[in-house]
Every structure is written in structure tokens, then in C-alpha cells.
Amino acid sequence: MRLLLAEDTHDLSRAVCAVLTHEGYEVDAVYDGEEALEAIRKNGYDGIILDIMMPKKDGLEVLRNLRESNIVTPVLLLTAKSSVDDRVTGLDAGADDYLPKPFAMKELIARIKAMTRRNTVYGNEDLEFGDLTLRVANLELAVENAVRLSIKEFELLRTLIMNADKELETAYLLNHVWADAPEATEDTVWLYVSYLNRKLQAVSSVAVVEGERGGSFRIRQ
């Protein structure tokens, strides 16, 4: 599995590359946003790790450029910024996951494995619920039009659809969707539910995720 690491701090880049190589990944390292875009256009990657604060083009600019070019490779953002607003900005730009610095290497590896596992975990079968289709290959939610989901949005929506006859407690969702993210809280679940409802509205679906912060959730038509 081939990864691109765009991180302008050379010592951190070397350390991350060494760990990922030891884990069996092939890693290309670049040190600014323009190098990242050039590498992505030339090569195919299974996952991309972008530092937000990079010279020439920052990680968010690179990410927006990828999504505007219909490149759906999963992207993990690395940043020293950890506020909810910064996290929302990254997700809005099309990020699949978000890891604040400083981070433990074990957590980075877990996030990368979760981010790149979808083809083996979910198979190739699309999932349908009412008027919507959840497309596995490119993580799209489609009704009248389509919108791309982040990995966690996809996993949350898939879990809700697979359990459409049940109300799922926040603790259940944390255990099943965020098992690889121990820092996730009930506010994390609420944030992603809000995101899903916005995207359901964006594609003109009649489906909605109902529930309250810290309580249980259920998808309904």
C-alpha cells in the first residue's frame, strides 16, 4: 500500500516515514503543498497524509484542489490546531480524518489503517435506504445528485442504515464508529450527525438522522 506524506518538518517526516515503512507501507515524502500536488498527479496513492501548515500551498488548499479534481483518495490531516472550528473546516474541505499534533505513532497507524480499509471491510456492494444510495467505491451519498462523505461520515451513515430499525445510543456509535479514536466524545458524534443531516439535505433526500446530543440516534425516511 502506497502513501504520500506531506509534512514540512523534516525530523517529523523522517520519523513518520520510518514507522510507516516498518509497518509495511511504501511512503513518498514531500515538504510543501506544490510538491504534494505534483506527486499526486504523477502517482496513485492509497492514502494521503497532509500537514495543514505547509509552505507554498497549505494542506487545506491541496485538499480542496484534489476534491475539485475529483480525486477521492482518502486524506488524513495533521495539524497543531485542534479546535472544533478547525476540524469542521478540514471536513468541509473533504478530509476523511483529522489528527492533532502532537500525536502518538500508534494512533497515526490506527487512523491510516481505518482510513484505507474500506475496500476490504465494506466489500463492493452499494447500500440503499429509501431514496438514497450509499456508494462504497468512492464514499458517495447519492439521491438526485451526489456528495462525497468522509470516512467517519460514511461509517456512521452505514451503521445507522444497517440498524435502521433501532435507536443507537451514543456510546454504541463511539464503540463501533470511533473505536480507533479514543479521544472522540459525545460531541464528536453530534458533530458528525449534524454533518450527515446537512449532506442529506444537500442531495435532496427525505431521510434524516434524528436524536439529541448525548442520547440515541436513528435514521428515518
Secondary structure, DSSP 8 states (H G I E B T S, - for coil): -EEEEE-S-HHHHHHHHHHHHHTT-EEEEESSHHHHHHHHHHS--SEEEEESS-SSS-HHHHHHHHHHTT----EEEEES--SHHHHHHHHHHT-SEEEESS--HHHHHHHHHHHT-HHHHS-S--EEETTEEEETTTTEEESSSEEE--HHHHHHHHHHHHTTTS-EEHHHHHHHHSTT-TT--HHHHHHHHHHHHHHHHHTT-S-EEEE-TTSEEEEE-
